[in-house]
């Protein structure tokens, strides 16, 4: 079954809650990629990010649980990646999150939770955001170290993540998206 054909390397980042759409990342080079919205029944694809005329990376994406918005991690041609919330109705940005300490790498949304992975150069951490406004609701209560996001639970209440630092051997933990605690 072929749903979409395009030149170059593509991968599916997420599928809409109703199963009718897919977010497809098309990679042009190490510094250039774009996010496509693919209608699974017709095979038609539309560009969502980055903005037209901008050479940039759109490196990760996820549908909002309501299926009306998309969260996109993109650098928009700037030195650091950030998170954009795009309305599928208008195809316009409705909110943006730029982390003051690092670069956004990945985002997931389920239930009431929206979590992002932030690379601060020497370590990684997790932020729990307000899905509507993209403001920080909670910072994960982690010491400095390497935190890698796994999957959110179906209800969005817990995030699986691996964590390590010089004092803590690599292990897997469940992070509460309500409290930010392991």
Secondary structure as GFF3:
##gff-version 3
##sequence-region A 1 182
A	DSSP	beta_strand	9	15	.	.	.	ID=ss1
A	DSSP	beta_strand	21	29	.	.	.	ID=ss2
A	DSSP	beta_strand	32	39	.	.	.	ID=ss3
A	DSSP	beta_strand	45	49	.	.	.	ID=ss4
A	DSSP	beta_strand	58	63	.	.	.	ID=ss5
A	DSSP	beta_strand	69	74	.	.	.	ID=ss6
A	DSSP	beta_strand	82	87	.	.	.	ID=ss7
A	DSSP	beta_strand	93	97	.	.	.	ID=ss8
A	DSSP	beta_strand	103	110	.	.	.	ID=ss9
A	DSSP	beta_strand	113	119	.	.	.	ID=ss10
A	DSSP	beta_strand	124	129	.	.	.	ID=ss11
A	DSSP	beta_strand	136	139	.	.	.	ID=ss12
A	DSSP	beta_strand	146	152	.	.	.	ID=ss13
A	DSSP	beta_strand	158	165	.	.	.	ID=ss14
A	DSSP	beta_strand	168	176	.	.	.	ID=ss15
###
